[in-house]
Amino acid sequence: MKRNAKEIKIWLLRKGLTITGLAEMAGVSRPVLSHTIHGERNNRRALKALVAAGCPKRFLALPEDMKTRREAL
């Protein structure tokens, strides 16, 4: 499954969140979060921030190691 950047951006817009704001929450730069949203990177901090903010996991195509840990938490 591929990360769905379009759906993630729509979700961010509906929740009133910005890439910049979420990047600050995650402690990463805006480009890192943007590249992660587009599937060009798998930055764990960025992905964890998206999950913590409530982004549907089906949009994120989480790496296997994050799926296991998230389900265990």
Stockholm file with secondary structure:
# STOCKHOLM 1.0

chainA/1-73         MKRNAKEIKIWLLRKGLTITGLAEMAGVSRPVLSHTIHGERNNRRALKALVAAGCPKRFLALPEDMKTRREAL
#=GR chainA/1-73 SS CCCCHHHHHHHHHHHTCCHHHHHHHHTSCHHHHHHHHTTSCCCHHHHHHHHHTTCCHHHHCCCHHHHHHHHHC
#=GC SS_cons        CCCCHHHHHHHHHHHTCCHHHHHHHHTSCHHHHHHHHTTSCCCHHHHHHHHHTTCCHHHHCCCHHHHHHHHHC
//
